[in-house]
Amino acid sequence: MSPKKIKKQTRLRSIIIITFVTTTLITVASIGYFVFSNWLDSTQNMILEMSSNMSDDIYSKVDAFISVPIHINEHNHKMIEEGIIDLKNDVERDFFFLNVLLSFDKDALYSFSYGDESGYYYGARRNGDEKIEIMKNNLATSGHSIYYAVNDDLTTGKQVVDAGLFDPRSRAWYEVAKEKETAYFSPVYKHFVMDDLAVSAAHPVYDKDNEFIGVMGTHVTLSKMNDYLHEVIGDGESVAYIVENQDLLSLIR
């Protein structure tokens, strides 16, 4: 065979090999891209579905969480409006607030209270150690918010905390209910005793002549809501946020 013919065959063989290798690489790359693209789409869809399910769980938990204080106010503000509870009777008044607080799980709310246009304030709360205390602020306390321990027979015991001067009329939950003239949730605020943020379901209270006389408030701390979120996300590497609309708008502005 002549050298010219051998060279021609060698060139043809090289072209065939290069063509085969190129075709193979293109085929493998195409298959790889197709598999990766499908995997990526599948992963994204899975993440979106997980995120949607988690959002639904969070919404459900938060909705259940905030429905409790709303329910409490709706079913108890008439007790004061219609004079069923005598707020001047210490025993009757304290038992009323204690009974409502004890009717709900300790994780459902921090305190249940009532403040009036005189600046008086009454209620019951669970302190940081989950112990129940009676709250009172009137002329007898010189305008101070005093907390009392509760005896085993649910009577008021010894004084345990003097939280200092306190006027419920200056609190966000009181102001918003008075202004809106309807049941309302307050903005998030720093609690004046607990080292925590809080939000309150507030309900305006009127006398028999439809004159505004005060606000009933059921208060929850955000640390309790945070516990609810932990239940939703579990041990997964996830972060859940609740953004208050008013705060978000103020940041945007």
GIJOHU-V807059 format. One record per residue. N is the residue number from 1. SS is DSSP state (H for helix, E for strand, C for the rest). PSI is psi in radians with two decimals (* if undefined). D_LAST is the distance of its C-alpha to the last C-alpha in whole Angstrom. Layout:
# GIJOHU-V807059
N|SS|PSI|D_LAST / N|SS|PSI|D_LAST
This chain:
# GIJOHU-V807059
1|C|2.38|87 / 2|C|2.63|87 / 3|H|-0.57|84 / 4|H|-0.70|82 / 5|H|-0.68|82 / 6|H|-0.72|81 / 7|H|-0.66|78 / 8|H|-0.73|77 / 9|H|-0.66|77 / 10|H|-0.74|75 / 11|H|-0.72|72 / 12|H|-0.71|72 / 13|H|-0.72|72 / 14|H|-0.72|69 / 15|H|-0.74|67 / 16|H|-0.77|67 / 17|H|-0.81|66 / 18|H|-0.74|63 / 19|H|-0.76|62 / 20|H|-0.82|63 / 21|H|-0.76|61 / 22|H|-0.79|58 / 23|H|-0.73|58 / 24|H|-0.80|58 / 25|H|-0.74|55 / 26|H|-0.74|53 / 27|H|-0.82|54 / 28|H|-0.75|53 / 29|H|-0.71|50 / 30|H|-0.78|49 / 31|H|-0.76|50 / 32|H|-0.77|48 / 33|H|-0.73|45 / 34|H|-0.80|45 / 35|H|-0.81|46 / 36|H|-0.73|43 / 37|H|-0.77|41 / 38|H|-0.70|42 / 39|H|-0.74|41 / 40|H|-0.78|38 / 41|H|-0.73|37 / 42|H|-0.74|39 / 43|H|-0.78|37 / 44|H|-0.74|33 / 45|H|-0.68|34 / 46|H|-0.75|36 / 47|H|-0.75|32 / 48|H|-0.70|30 / 49|H|-0.74|33 / 50|H|-0.74|33 / 51|H|-0.73|29 / 52|H|-0.74|29 / 53|H|-0.70|32 / 54|H|-0.69|30 / 55|H|-0.71|27 / 56|H|-0.71|29 / 57|H|-0.74|31 / 58|H|-0.80|28 / 59|H|-0.76|27 / 60|H|-0.76|30 / 61|H|-0.82|30 / 62|H|-0.70|27 / 63|H|-0.76|28 / 64|H|-0.65|31 / 65|H|-0.84|30 / 66|H|-0.24|28 / 67|H|-0.43|31 / 68|H|-0.95|33 / 69|H|-0.59|31 / 70|H|-0.80|31 / 71|H|-0.76|34 / 72|H|-0.83|35 / 73|H|-0.73|34 / 74|H|-0.59|35 / 75|H|-0.06|38 / 76|H|-0.26|39 / 77|H|-0.48|37 / 78|H|-0.42|40 / 79|H|-0.60|42 / 80|H|-0.75|41 / 81|H|-0.69|40 / 82|C|0.13|44 / 83|C|0.33|45 / 84|C|-0.61|47 / 85|C|2.19|46 / 86|C|1.81|47 / 87|C|-0.26|44 / 88|C|-0.23|47 / 89|C|1.86|49 / 90|H|-0.80|48 / 91|H|-0.85|50 / 92|H|-0.75|49 / 93|H|-0.84|45 / 94|H|-0.68|45 / 95|H|-0.65|46 / 96|H|-0.90|44 / 97|H|-0.68|41 / 98|H|-0.77|43 / 99|H|-0.72|44 / 100|H|-0.79|41 / 101|H|-0.72|39 / 102|H|-0.24|43 / 103|C|-0.12|42 / 104|C|2.67|40 / 105|C|2.55|39 / 106|C|-0.41|38 / 107|C|-0.12|35 / 108|C|-0.57|34 / 109|C|2.78|33 / 110|C|-0.88|33 / 111|E|2.85|34 / 112|E|2.21|34 / 113|E|3.03|34 / 114|E|2.27|35 / 115|E|2.54|33 / 116|E|3.12|35 / 117|C|-0.15|34 / 118|C|-0.14|37 / 119|C|0.05|35 / 120|C|2.67|37 / 121|E|2.24|36 / 122|E|2.68|38 / 123|E|-2.95|38 / 124|E|2.63|38 / 125|E|2.89|37 / 126|E|2.14|37 / 127|C|-3.02|37 / 128|C|-0.36|36 / 129|C|0.22|40 / 130|C|0.31|40 / 131|C|2.45|42 / 132|E|2.41|42 / 133|E|2.65|41 / 134|E|2.42|41 / 135|E|2.40|39 / 136|E|2.40|40 / 137|E|1.88|39 / 138|C|-2.83|41 / 139|H|-0.60|43 / 140|H|-0.43|45 / 141|H|0.11|43 / 142|C|0.61|42 / 143|C|0.03|38 / 144|E|2.59|38 / 145|E|1.88|37 / 146|E|2.37|40 / 147|E|2.42|40 / 148|E|2.53|44 / 149|E|2.82|46 / 150|E|2.24|47 / 151|C|2.92|51 / 152|C|-0.51|52 / 153|C|0.27|53 / 154|C|0.44|50 / 155|C|2.82|50 / 156|E|2.27|48 / 157|E|-2.53|49 / 158|E|2.75|49 / 159|E|2.35|46 / 160|E|-0.41|44 / 161|E|2.36|40 / 162|E|1.82|39 / 163|E|0.04|36 / 164|E|-3.04|36 / 165|E|2.40|35 / 166|C|2.30|32 / 167|C|1.90|31 / 168|H|-0.44|30 / 169|H|-0.30|28 / 170|H|-0.05|26 / 171|C|2.59|24 / 172|H|-0.72|21 / 173|H|-0.60|24 / 174|H|-0.83|26 / 175|H|-0.73|23 / 176|H|-0.65|22 / 177|H|-0.67|25 / 178|H|-0.73|27 / 179|H|-0.79|24 / 180|H|-0.37|24 / 181|C|0.57|27 / 182|C|2.91|28 / 183|C|2.41|27 / 184|E|2.65|24 / 185|E|2.34|22 / 186|C|2.84|21 / 187|C|2.86|17 / 188|C|2.40|18 / 189|E|2.81|20 / 190|E|2.17|22 / 191|C|2.50|26 / 192|C|-0.20|28 / 193|C|-0.90|31 / 194|C|2.54|30 / 195|C|1.26|29 / 196|C|2.78|26 / 197|E|2.67|23 / 198|E|2.84|24 / 199|E|2.54|23 / 200|E|2.41|25 / 201|E|2.10|27 / 202|E|2.47|27 / 203|E|2.08|30 / 204|E|2.55|31 / 205|E|2.36|34 / 206|E|2.67|36 / 207|C|-3.02|40 / 208|C|-0.32|43 / 209|C|0.20|42 / 210|C|0.50|38 / 211|C|2.35|37 / 212|E|2.28|34 / 213|E|-0.29|36 / 214|E|-2.97|33 / 215|E|2.29|31 / 216|E|2.31|32 / 217|E|2.34|30 / 218|E|2.14|31 / 219|E|2.41|29 / 220|E|2.56|28 / 221|E|2.60|27 / 222|H|-0.34|25 / 223|H|-0.59|28 / 224|H|-0.71|30 / 225|H|-0.62|27 / 226|H|-0.66|27 / 227|H|-0.67|31 / 228|H|-0.73|31 / 229|H|-0.63|29 / 230|H|-0.60|31 / 231|H|-0.61|34 / 232|H|-0.87|32 / 233|H|-0.32|32 / 234|C|-2.43|35 / 235|C|0.12|36 / 236|C|2.76|34 / 237|C|1.21|32 / 238|C|2.74|29 / 239|C|2.31|26 / 240|C|2.41|24 / 241|C|2.49|21 / 242|C|2.12|19 / 243|C|2.16|16 / 244|C|2.28|15 / 245|H|-0.76|12 / 246|H|-0.73|11 / 247|H|-0.68|10 / 248|H|-0.75|9 / 249|H|-0.67|6 / 250|H|-0.57|5 / 251|H|-0.67|5 / 252|H|-0.70|4 / 253|C|*|0
